[in-house]
Amino acid sequence: MRHPSQSPDRERTFRSLYEVVYPDLIRFVQRRAHPDHAEDVVADAFLVVWRRLDELPRRHDDARAWTFGIARNLLLNVQRGEQRRSALGVRLADAAALAHLDDDADAIVSRMDLARAWRMLSEVHQEALALAVFEDLDAPQAAAVLGISPVAFRLRLSRARRALRVLLEHLPRSSRIPAAPLGRTTTP
């Protein structure tokens, strides 16, 4: 006899979520952990999802954000045991990316400036920007990942954008290339 937690509907729900969310979740984790550990973290996240499947939000986007939140909590648990400096190691200007931009010196300089400014941002600002830009989560979804209200996330994101803009405007420029505008721009 089958255990109630192993019903066909439960398995179908989990399999469907896994197939849809896995590619995004692996990228989410790879940007925040060493690539060698990403698959382990994602596997642990889906184990938690399986155990808590009864709590799965009904809407797809909410379920995706909930799964990201589980993975984030696992990463934070790992991070507490490791050095604090490794949080959100998004590599914006690694050598491979720069190799593709050989002919465009302006783009290389801009990426180097952005990478330098990114490293100077606080972990809180990096995380807010990463959830909005890299993970393409809206405020309610990103707030669910962080365990805060959507209003608090919007405020955090606004402050992160402002901090990055200030850094880009005030860092010594690698070249005389104007900084790219962030967020909304208005025309006169």
Backbone as CSV, one residue per row, in Angstrom:
resi,resn,N_x,N_y,N_z,CA_x,CA_y,CA_z,C_x,C_y,C_z
1,MET,0.838,-1.193,0.000,0.000,0.000,0.000,0.875,1.246,0.000
2,ARG,0.449,2.226,-0.730,1.201,3.460,-0.883,0.980,4.391,0.304
3,HIS,2.062,5.026,0.737,1.986,6.008,1.813,1.265,7.243,1.275
4,PRO,0.417,7.918,2.090,-0.330,9.080,1.591,0.574,10.192,1.040
5,SER,1.796,10.311,1.556,2.673,11.373,1.066,3.249,11.036,-0.309
6,GLN,2.966,9.823,-0.816,3.474,9.422,-2.116,2.352,9.226,-3.126
7,SER,1.304,9.999,-3.024,0.185,9.882,-3.946,0.613,10.335,-5.344
8,PRO,-0.052,9.821,-6.372,0.292,10.222,-7.750,0.147,11.721,-7.981
9,ASP,-0.873,12.348,-7.387,-1.050,13.797,-7.560,0.110,14.566,-6.951
10,ARG,0.536,14.127,-5.791,1.661,14.770,-5.102,2.932,14.637,-5.949
11,GLU,3.162,13.459,-6.468,4.343,13.225,-7.299,4.270,14.041,-8.591
12,ARG,3.105,14.118,-9.183,2.913,14.884,-10.414,3.145,16.379,-10.152
13,THR,2.627,16.887,-9.043,2.819,18.289,-8.681,4.302,18.598,-8.495
14,PHE,4.972,17.719,-7.763,6.398,17.929,-7.514,7.188,17.868,-8.819
15,ARG,6.923,16.869,-9.631,7.648,16.703,-10.891,7.449,17.926,-11.789
16,SER,6.232,18.422,-11.859,5.932,19.591,-12.678,6.694,20.816,-12.173
17,LEU,6.677,21.036,-10.859,7.410,22.160,-10.276,8.899,22.015,-10.550
18,TYR,9.421,20.829,-10.353,10.844,20.570,-10.563,11.249,20.900,-11.998
19,GLU,10.487,20.417,-12.957,10.830,20.635,-14.364,10.794,22.107,-14.755
20,VAL,9.864,22.844,-14.177,9.711,24.253,-14.541,10.728,25.144,-13.803
21,VAL,10.989,24.859,-12.545,11.789,25.750,-11.710,13.284,25.408,-11.724
22,TYR,13.634,24.160,-11.963,15.036,23.732,-11.843,16.019,24.614,-12.619
23,PRO,15.801,24.906,-13.906,16.810,25.715,-14.630,17.049,27.089,-13.995
24,ASP,15.969,27.743,-13.583,16.125,29.056,-12.946,16.779,28.928,-11.578
25,LEU,16.408,27.897,-10.844,16.943,27.730,-9.496,18.431,27.400,-9.526
26,ILE,18.862,26.590,-10.465,20.293,26.259,-10.538,21.102,27.515,-10.855
27,ARG,20.589,28.375,-11.741,21.291,29.634,-12.037,21.288,30.555,-10.821
28,PHE,20.165,30.608,-10.126,20.039,31.404,-8.907,21.109,30.992,-7.899
29,VAL,21.257,29.692,-7.696,22.224,29.183,-6.723,23.658,29.358,-7.229
30,GLN,23.894,29.143,-8.504,25.248,29.274,-9.047,25.786,30.694,-8.888
31,ARG,24.903,31.691,-8.917,25.347,33.071,-8.744,25.677,33.382,-7.292
32,ARG,25.277,32.511,-6.395,25.444,32.789,-4.975,26.352,31.799,-4.252
33,ALA,26.724,30.740,-4.916,27.556,29.716,-4.282,28.605,29.249,-5.280
34,HIS,29.551,28.526,-4.790,30.568,27.950,-5.667,29.865,26.998,-6.629
35,PRO,30.197,27.056,-7.926,29.511,26.208,-8.911,29.534,24.716,-8.573
36,ASP,30.582,24.263,-7.895,30.657,22.849,-7.520,29.607,22.462,-6.481
37,HIS,29.074,23.438,-5.754,28.104,23.171,-4.691,26.668,23.435,-5.115
38,ALA,26.475,24.052,-6.280,25.140,24.488,-6.698,24.161,23.327,-6.811
39,GLU,24.563,22.245,-7.440,23.642,21.121,-7.610,23.251,20.504,-6.265
40,ASP,24.189,20.477,-5.320,23.870,19.945,-3.992,22.854,20.824,-3.278
41,VAL,23.037,22.128,-3.379,22.099,23.057,-2.730,20.720,22.937,-3.359
42,VAL,20.661,22.849,-4.684,19.373,22.718,-5.377,18.709,21.393,-4.998
43,ALA,19.485,20.329,-4.914,18.924,19.032,-4.506,18.356,19.120,-3.092
44,ASP,19.085,19.768,-2.202,18.588,19.944,-0.829,17.325,20.802,-0.818
45,ALA,17.293,21.826,-1.671,16.110,22.688,-1.736,14.889,21.889,-2.187
46,PHE,15.066,21.055,-3.200,13.924,20.264,-3.661,13.532,19.183,-2.654
47,LEU,14.474,18.735,-1.844,14.120,17.814,-0.758,13.210,18.520,0.247
48,VAL,13.550,19.751,0.579,12.705,20.546,1.483,11.347,20.799,0.838
49,VAL,11.354,21.125,-0.459,10.086,21.348,-1.174,9.224,20.093,-1.087
50,TRP,9.822,18.927,-1.321,9.073,17.668,-1.260,8.460,17.465,0.128
51,ARG,9.255,17.732,1.143,8.771,17.557,2.524,7.668,18.556,2.871
52,ARG,7.722,19.738,2.284,6.759,20.797,2.596,5.800,21.050,1.434
53,LEU,5.599,20.075,0.593,4.790,20.251,-0.615,3.360,20.700,-0.300
54,ASP,2.861,20.351,0.868,1.519,20.788,1.252,1.435,22.307,1.426
55,GLU,2.582,22.963,1.618,2.627,24.417,1.798,2.862,25.157,0.483
56,LEU,2.999,24.431,-0.615,3.298,25.014,-1.919,2.211,26.016,-2.329
57,PRO,2.609,27.255,-2.628,1.623,28.228,-3.119,1.010,27.746,-4.436
58,ARG,-0.226,28.114,-4.676,-0.950,27.640,-5.854,-0.470,28.299,-7.148
59,ARG,-0.209,29.597,-7.118,0.229,30.304,-8.323,1.666,29.931,-8.650
60,HIS,1.938,29.755,-9.949,3.265,29.347,-10.421,4.353,30.315,-9.952
61,ASP,4.146,31.620,-10.157,5.169,32.599,-9.783,5.421,32.593,-8.279
62,ASP,4.375,32.412,-7.496,4.531,32.348,-6.045,5.273,31.079,-5.634
63,ALA,4.981,29.967,-6.307,5.672,28.709,-6.011,7.149,28.829,-6.366
64,ARG,7.432,29.505,-7.468,8.825,29.718,-7.891,9.562,30.541,-6.844
65,ALA,8.956,31.640,-6.414,9.581,32.496,-5.400,9.748,31.739,-4.076
66,TRP,8.767,30.928,-3.714,8.835,30.132,-2.482,10.017,29.170,-2.556
67,THR,10.210,28.550,-3.708,11.330,27.625,-3.900,12.658,28.383,-3.829
68,PHE,12.716,29.570,-4.429,13.925,30.391,-4.341,14.204,30.733,-2.878
69,GLY,13.154,31.023,-2.114,13.321,31.335,-0.698,13.907,30.167,0.078
70,ILE,13.467,28.970,-0.236,14.017,27.775,0.421,15.500,27.637,0.079
71,ALA,15.833,27.790,-1.191,17.241,27.689,-1.601,18.071,28.780,-0.932
72,ARG,17.516,29.971,-0.854,18.232,31.076,-0.211,18.506,30.760,1.252
73,ASN,17.526,30.224,1.951,17.727,29.882,3.354,18.797,28.806,3.514
74,LEU,18.820,27.844,2.609,19.865,26.824,2.648,21.239,27.450,2.422
75,LEU,21.311,28.350,1.479,22.579,29.036,1.224,23.033,29.832,2.440
76,LEU,22.084,30.493,3.089,22.441,31.259,4.283,22.935,30.343,5.396
77,ASN,22.340,29.169,5.512,22.817,28.212,6.516,24.242,27.771,6.219
78,VAL,24.535,27.515,4.950,25.894,27.137,4.554,26.843,28.300,4.796
79,GLN,26.390,29.470,4.429,27.220,30.668,4.544,27.592,30.953,5.994
80,ARG,26.690,30.703,6.927,26.994,30.950,8.334,28.171,30.104,8.807
81,GLY,28.348,28.955,8.181,29.452,28.088,8.554,30.735,28.417,7.825
82,GLU,30.651,29.227,6.780,31.823,29.603,5.984,32.161,31.062,6.235
83,GLN,33.100,31.554,5.499,33.475,32.958,5.631,32.353,33.834,5.097
84,ARG,32.113,34.982,5.746,31.038,35.882,5.362,31.327,36.598,4.032
85,ARG,32.561,36.632,3.615,32.912,37.358,2.386,32.381,36.709,1.112
86,SER,31.930,35.472,1.170,31.548,34.794,-0.062,30.080,34.970,-0.445
87,ALA,29.355,35.857,0.260,27.938,36.049,-0.047,27.755,36.739,-1.393
88,LEU,26.907,36.204,-2.214,26.545,36.772,-3.517,27.753,37.130,-4.373
89,GLY,28.566,36.164,-4.706,29.750,36.404,-5.534,29.410,36.484,-6.997
90,VAL,28.636,37.468,-7.388,28.292,37.638,-8.792,29.514,38.201,-9.509
91,ARG,30.013,37.457,-10.453,31.207,37.876,-11.188,30.787,38.602,-12.462
92,LEU,30.817,39.947,-12.403,30.357,40.739,-13.539,31.423,40.939,-14.607
93,ALA,32.681,40.910,-14.195,33.722,41.217,-15.177,34.821,40.160,-15.153
94,ASP,34.429,38.913,-15.224,35.438,37.856,-15.221,36.157,37.817,-16.559
95,ALA,37.244,37.133,-16.594,38.095,37.135,-17.785,37.371,36.601,-19.011
96,ALA,36.523,35.589,-18.841,35.815,35.023,-19.995,34.871,36.046,-20.619
97,ALA,34.187,36.807,-19.799,33.258,37.809,-20.330,34.025,38.908,-21.053
98,LEU,35.159,39.295,-20.508,35.940,40.351,-21.138,36.564,39.890,-22.453
99,ALA,36.855,38.603,-22.567,37.451,38.084,-23.795,36.508,38.257,-24.983
100,HIS,35.197,38.228,-24.751,34.217,38.382,-25.825,34.078,39.840,-26.269
101,LEU,34.651,40.734,-25.502,34.495,42.159,-25.794,35.785,42.782,-26.318
102,ASP,36.642,41.977,-26.920,37.958,42.434,-27.356,37.927,43.763,-28.098
103,ASP,37.030,43.915,-29.029,37.031,45.074,-29.897,36.337,46.289,-29.301
104,ASP,35.675,46.133,-28.185,34.890,47.222,-27.630,35.479,47.676,-26.293
105,ALA,36.460,48.527,-26.336,37.142,48.997,-25.130,36.173,49.718,-24.197
106,ASP,35.224,50.461,-24.756,34.262,51.182,-23.925,33.436,50.211,-23.088
107,ALA,33.014,49.115,-23.683,32.222,48.125,-22.963,33.053,47.460,-21.870
108,ILE,34.311,47.198,-22.154,35.191,46.589,-21.156,35.342,47.515,-19.955
109,VAL,35.604,48.765,-20.214,35.780,49.736,-19.135,34.496,49.866,-18.325
110,SER,33.361,49.923,-18.991,32.085,50.031,-18.288,31.839,48.825,-17.397
111,ARG,32.138,47.640,-17.905,31.948,46.426,-17.098,32.900,46.395,-15.913
112,MET,34.115,46.863,-16.124,35.079,46.899,-15.021,34.601,47.870,-13.948
113,ASP,34.101,49.019,-14.356,33.580,49.997,-13.408,32.372,49.432,-12.659
114,LEU,31.485,48.772,-13.396,30.316,48.174,-12.772,30.730,47.087,-11.789
115,ALA,31.695,46.262,-12.162,32.160,45.197,-11.265,32.769,45.789,-9.997
116,ARG,33.538,46.839,-10.153,34.156,47.482,-8.983,33.080,48.085,-8.080
117,ALA,32.104,48.761,-8.666,31.018,49.343,-7.881,30.200,48.247,-7.195
118,TRP,29.958,47.149,-7.912,29.192,46.030,-7.346,29.870,45.495,-6.087
119,ARG,31.180,45.316,-6.155,31.917,44.782,-5.004,31.866,45.725,-3.811
120,MET,31.663,47.012,-4.061,31.604,47.990,-2.976,30.211,48.085,-2.345
121,LEU,29.211,47.545,-3.018,27.854,47.561,-2.466,27.771,46.627,-1.265
122,SER,26.852,46.932,-0.368,26.617,46.027,0.756,25.953,44.745,0.247
123,GLU,26.043,43.693,1.025,25.414,42.425,0.650,23.901,42.590,0.493
124,VAL,23.308,43.423,1.321,21.858,43.667,1.244,21.505,44.308,-0.090
125,HIS,22.297,45.297,-0.509,22.036,45.950,-1.795,22.287,45.004,-2.959
126,GLN,23.358,44.215,-2.891,23.638,43.245,-3.948,22.473,42.271,-4.089
127,GLU,21.970,41.790,-2.964,20.895,40.808,-3.004,19.620,41.393,-3.598
128,ALA,19.264,42.601,-3.217,18.055,43.231,-3.752,18.162,43.418,-5.263
129,LEU,19.300,43.928,-5.713,19.489,44.124,-7.151,19.505,42.794,-7.901
130,ALA,20.153,41.792,-7.333,20.238,40.484,-7.991,18.855,39.858,-8.142
131,LEU,18.026,39.944,-7.113,16.687,39.361,-7.204,15.844,40.067,-8.259
132,ALA,15.972,41.383,-8.340,15.170,42.140,-9.306,15.706,42.018,-10.727
133,VAL,17.021,42.060,-10.883,17.606,42.100,-12.224,17.922,40.711,-12.749
134,PHE,18.696,39.936,-12.003,19.135,38.635,-12.491,18.043,37.570,-12.413
135,GLU,17.263,37.596,-11.331,16.221,36.575,-11.164,14.890,37.017,-11.736
136,ASP,14.753,38.291,-12.094,13.548,38.840,-12.701,12.312,38.597,-11.835
137,LEU,12.477,38.801,-10.530,11.352,38.661,-9.609,10.725,40.029,-9.385
138,ASP,9.387,40.059,-9.317,8.742,41.320,-8.979,8.815,41.500,-7.465
139,ALA,8.365,42.657,-6.975,8.518,42.990,-5.556,7.872,41.960,-4.626
140,PRO,6.633,41.522,-4.871,6.050,40.528,-3.958,6.829,39.203,-3.951
141,GLN,7.309,38.792,-5.115,8.053,37.529,-5.185,9.409,37.665,-4.497
142,ALA,10.126,38.745,-4.773,11.425,38.957,-4.129,11.253,39.117,-2.624
143,ALA,10.181,39.792,-2.217,9.909,39.945,-0.793,9.682,38.588,-0.138
144,ALA,8.993,37.693,-0.839,8.766,36.349,-0.307,10.081,35.599,-0.152
145,VAL,10.999,35.774,-1.103,12.309,35.128,-1.007,13.045,35.614,0.237
146,LEU,12.963,36.921,0.507,13.686,37.512,1.631,12.931,37.440,2.952
147,GLY,11.646,37.113,2.879,10.847,37.070,4.107,10.504,38.452,4.642
148,ILE,10.321,39.419,3.723,9.944,40.775,4.108,8.707,41.178,3.314
149,SER,8.159,42.341,3.623,6.980,42.806,2.894,7.388,43.361,1.532
150,PRO,6.467,43.369,0.559,6.772,43.968,-0.745,7.181,45.438,-0.640
151,VAL,6.563,46.171,0.268,6.915,47.584,0.452,8.354,47.704,0.943
152,ALA,8.735,46.852,1.888,10.110,46.872,2.394,11.089,46.507,1.289
153,PHE,10.711,45.553,0.420,11.606,45.192,-0.677,11.752,46.356,-1.655
154,ARG,10.645,47.008,-1.993,10.725,48.142,-2.930,11.649,49.234,-2.383
155,LEU,11.542,49.489,-1.092,12.402,50.481,-0.458,13.864,50.027,-0.506
156,ARG,14.109,48.762,-0.215,15.463,48.211,-0.252,16.036,48.289,-1.669
157,LEU,15.221,47.958,-2.667,15.671,48.010,-4.057,15.969,49.446,-4.482
158,SER,15.132,50.366,-4.084,15.355,51.777,-4.407,16.671,52.265,-3.811
159,ARG,16.920,51.908,-2.575,18.169,52.304,-1.928,19.373,51.644,-2.598
160,ALA,19.219,50.397,-3.013,20.313,49.690,-3.687,20.636,50.355,-5.020
161,ARG,19.609,50.707,-5.778,19.832,51.389,-7.055,20.524,52.722,-6.852
162,ARG,20.065,53.452,-5.845,20.666,54.753,-5.552,22.130,54.575,-5.154
163,ALA,22.427,53.586,-4.309,23.808,53.349,-3.878,24.703,52.987,-5.061
164,LEU,24.213,52.137,-5.957,25.002,51.762,-7.128,25.225,52.971,-8.036
165,ARG,24.188,53.773,-8.219,24.307,54.974,-9.051,25.353,55.923,-8.468
166,VAL,25.327,56.125,-7.162,26.291,57.014,-6.510,27.709,56.474,-6.682
167,LEU,27.875,55.176,-6.495,29.200,54.579,-6.672,29.700,54.757,-8.100
168,LEU,28.836,54.519,-9.070,29.248,54.654,-10.463,29.596,56.098,-10.812
169,GLU,28.905,57.041,-10.193,29.162,58.445,-10.482,30.398,58.979,-9.777
170,HIS,30.764,58.385,-8.637,31.839,58.956,-7.826,33.118,58.132,-7.789
171,LEU,33.109,56.942,-8.341,34.349,56.175,-8.408,35.277,56.816,-9.416
172,PRO,36.580,56.743,-9.185,37.490,57.207,-10.238,37.252,56.363,-11.476
173,ARG,37.066,56.996,-12.592,36.732,56.301,-13.832,37.960,55.592,-14.379
174,SER,37.753,54.387,-14.893,38.832,53.658,-15.557,39.191,54.351,-16.857
175,SER,38.262,55.101,-17.374,38.456,55.850,-18.612,37.499,57.027,-18.550
176,ARG,37.448,57.822,-19.557,36.549,58.965,-19.549,35.208,58.643,-20.180
177,ILE,34.698,57.470,-19.922,33.413,57.043,-20.463,32.339,57.399,-19.440
178,PRO,31.282,58.084,-19.844,30.235,58.428,-18.884,29.527,57.174,-18.381
179,ALA,29.126,57.223,-17.113,28.422,56.089,-16.522,27.054,55.927,-17.162
180,ALA,26.664,54.686,-17.363,25.328,54.410,-17.922,24.287,54.723,-16.861
181,PRO,23.164,55.325,-17.239,22.128,55.645,-16.267,21.458,54.373,-15.749
182,LEU,21.080,54.402,-14.492,20.395,53.274,-13.874,18.941,53.622,-13.668
183,GLY,18.094,52.675,-13.829,16.683,52.887,-13.557,16.055,53.781,-14.604
184,ARG,15.067,54.537,-14.165,14.308,55.385,-15.069,15.078,56.650,-15.417
185,THR,14.945,57.054,-16.635,15.520,58.336,-17.049,14.407,59.161,-17.655
186,THR,14.546,60.447,-17.542,13.535,61.337,-18.112,14.201,62.168,-19.194
187,THR,13.416,62.519,-20.173,13.933,63.375,-21.233,13.453,64.784,-21.003
188,PRO,14.305,65.789,-21.289,13.896,67.180,-21.043,12.826,67.635,-21.996
